């Protein structure tokens, strides 16, 4: 059984050395190679490998699935960055900023298809894994669309927000675990519990992201607080603040959303605290985290095998930055 | 056995009524439904069904594959239109013009995944069909990238051009036939010959498209000749004219490419004729057509079963507009 850090390292090296993009046309494949070599935490493929190893030794199918998952994730990053007009990814120029929008679209497309090219190599359970993979990929697209739709709406509920981050972020963690478990030969019940674990983990992680953007330790974050506030992003904190606010507070929040003033961030942070949105967010993180860990407890698998997964969840959920 | 026109009609009705896009988020799926309802010749899925019927009755797998192929084709249309900044498709606003670029990207993505969702329903030969489908989809992306690269190059050879249109256009016709034949239970040799038929048919069809844009009967085309000339598109005619041109003619072509003058089209058409690029293009169309029909002749299948395929090829290749 492999520790979390070992699996990241092994995946990283095998993934990058095994990239099977053709050399030509380099105008199409260089952007793919560029993005994949920028790194990333490789959490999703490692979840897949860990889920396989919960049940059995890591096999070829788990590697294929993990590779497909990482390719799918990076395909969505390329296209999301175009849609969000993001100039930077992992501190470097995004694909479309470096290579142009048209190539960004097309490199993303071909990376998506290369994900399926990996799935075509599966020896066992191909129809089932393909179905889960498709369902997950469809939900990610839906999540991204709903997120974009939120920009034009002023009536987003907390429930809708949780649904959006579930689709946009959590289902890929969940699907990675479910697929990994299936490659290891897991029975339905364990695979489903792993799916629920991943879903709750993903929600807790995204809510934590919202919280840290506002209240994280700036020396650890490496950036100022309040990026989401400046971008008027509809986060859990903002939605909960609006829900909890008095009429006067609500008016102040609305004014701040329309302003670009110097004190926008500090005043909004004050309102998040005054409305107890900060406490509600921490509580929600704890609730989804507890739910996630309860799913691991429930797995009909010897405790010792669960350790790498618990370590990974702790790494993702208790980081201070 | 079904005639070509019957298959188009049956596919059209079953395809549109069987579209399994969810209702929500409508901002994601309405654009998908919009494009698919704009119509199109449905040549690719019908080739798939015909290839199945060459061998056996049309079965469920052939329908799934045909649907997946039409979804793949339309996904590439959405993204190509964004890359080419095209305002119109089938006489109507393109998806990104109607719904915005971000939604265009995402609707294309989800349509691509829905293609794979159909493939996941295959009962037989899933790994093989998935492999052919992936290879085809990858080649289409490569063809689109090479086409975009051509815009910035002045040294494109005829051979490179044929390679580009093979990837961008022909392989999907070829792959549709190969996949259809496999759903019908065809043995390797017939499936491969059908692939070669589709490849040659596609090349002949694209060259004919180049020819008709320049020399087609405008009353049948419904548009003026020379759209490609105005857009400085590197077509077979232009590349062959440059290859055949005298120094003086080459200079004139280069001047015309840099000009937006009133006589650009008529002068370029004159140069295509003077350099015998027009005759060379017709000859190439005939050569690839002959090659295509020879592949059908070679099929170890009773002649009577081949008729719908021959009718379709004739429809595609001898149209006067």
Contacts between the chains, C-beta under 8 A, distances in Angstrom:
chain1	res1	chain2	res2	distance
A	22	B	142	7.8
A	25	B	142	5.8
A	25	B	145	4.9
A	25	B	146	5.4
A	25	B	149	6.4
A	27	B	145	5.7
A	27	B	148	7.7
A	27	B	149	5.4
A	28	B	141	6.5
A	28	B	142	6.1
A	28	B	145	4.0
A	79	B	105	5.4
A	79	B	106	7.1
A	79	B	109	6.2
A	82	B	102	7.7
A	82	B	105	6.2
A	83	B	101	7.8
A	83	B	102	4.0
A	83	B	105	6.1
A	83	B	106	6.8
A	101	B	83	7.9
A	102	B	82	7.7
A	102	B	83	4.0
A	102	B	148	5.9
A	103	B	145	7.1
A	103	B	148	7.5
A	105	B	79	5.4
A	105	B	82	6.2
A	105	B	83	6.1
A	105	B	105	6.1
A	106	B	79	7.1
A	106	B	83	6.8
A	106	B	141	5.6
A	106	B	144	6.0
A	106	B	145	5.5
A	106	B	148	7.8
A	108	B	109	7.7
A	109	B	79	6.2
A	109	B	108	7.7
A	109	B	109	7.8
A	109	B	112	7.0
A	109	B	141	5.4
A	110	B	138	6.0
A	110	B	141	4.1
A	110	B	142	7.6
A	112	B	109	7.1
A	112	B	112	6.4
A	112	B	113	7.7
A	113	B	112	7.7
A	113	B	134	5.7
A	113	B	137	4.6
A	113	B	138	5.4
A	113	B	141	6.9
A	114	B	134	7.9
A	114	B	138	7.2
A	116	B	116	5.9
A	116	B	130	6.9
A	116	B	133	8.0
A	116	B	134	5.4
A	117	B	131	7.8
A	117	B	134	4.5
A	117	B	135	8.0
A	117	B	138	7.1
A	119	B	130	7.3
A	120	B	127	6.0
A	120	B	130	4.4
A	120	B	131	4.9
A	120	B	134	5.8
A	122	B	127	7.9
A	126	B	126	6.2
A	126	B	127	6.3
A	126	B	130	7.9
A	127	B	120	6.0
A	127	B	122	7.9
A	127	B	126	6.3
A	130	B	116	6.9
A	130	B	119	7.4
A	130	B	120	4.4
A	130	B	126	7.9
A	130	B	130	7.7
A	131	B	117	7.8
A	131	B	120	4.9
A	133	B	116	8.0
A	134	B	113	5.7
A	134	B	114	7.9
A	134	B	116	5.4
A	134	B	117	4.5
A	134	B	120	5.8
A	135	B	117	8.0
A	137	B	113	4.6
A	138	B	110	6.1
A	138	B	113	5.4
A	138	B	114	7.1
A	138	B	117	7.1
A	141	B	28	6.5
A	141	B	106	5.6
A	141	B	109	5.4
A	141	B	110	4.1
A	141	B	113	6.9
A	142	B	22	7.9
A	142	B	25	5.8
A	142	B	28	6.1
A	142	B	110	7.6
A	144	B	106	6.0
A	145	B	25	4.9
A	145	B	27	5.6
A	145	B	28	4.0
A	145	B	103	7.1
A	145	B	106	5.6
A	146	B	25	5.4
A	148	B	27	7.7
A	148	B	102	5.9
A	148	B	103	7.5
A	148	B	106	7.8
A	149	B	25	6.4
A	149	B	27	5.4
